């Protein structure tokens, strides 16, 4: 079985990285050209425990 290990060094505090990883607005902006958007559940802000988000891609 093949295994891959990816290591990314980020010059930022862990709490900043964690919050960006769960920031729906940041995700939306980072993939602006794809048309992807949050359509259900938590659709803006920081997603938290017990919350969900549903993403949809708008083609066109």
VENKA-V159181 format. One record per residue. PHI is phi in whole degrees, 0 to 359 (none if undefined). OMEGA is omega in whole degrees, 0 to 359 (none if undefined). BURIAL is b if it has 24 or more other C-alpha atoms within 12 Angstrom, else e. Layout:
phi: {PHI/PHI}
omega: {OMEGA/OMEGA}
burial: {BURIAL/BURIAL}
This chain:
phi: {none/281/229/236/231/245/240/238/270/236/274/206/297/302/292/293/299/298/295/294/293/249/270/296/295/297/300/299/294/292/243/308/289/272/80/291/211/281/241/206/74/284/251/216/77/268/283/235/304/80/263/221/222/248/257/226/254/263/274/151}
omega: {178/176/177/175/180/179/178/177/181/181/179/177/182/181/177/179/181/180/177/180/181/181/183/180/178/178/180/179/183/179/185/183/183/183/180/179/177/186/181/183/176/185/177/175/183/177/183/181/178/180/177/175/175/181/175/178/180/178/178/none}
burial: {e/e/e/e/e/e/e/e/e/e/e/e/e/e/e/e/e/e/e/e/e/b/e/b/e/e/b/b/e/e/e/e/e/e/e/e/b/b/e/e/e/e/b/b/e/e/b/e/e/e/e/e/b/e/e/e/e/e/e/e}
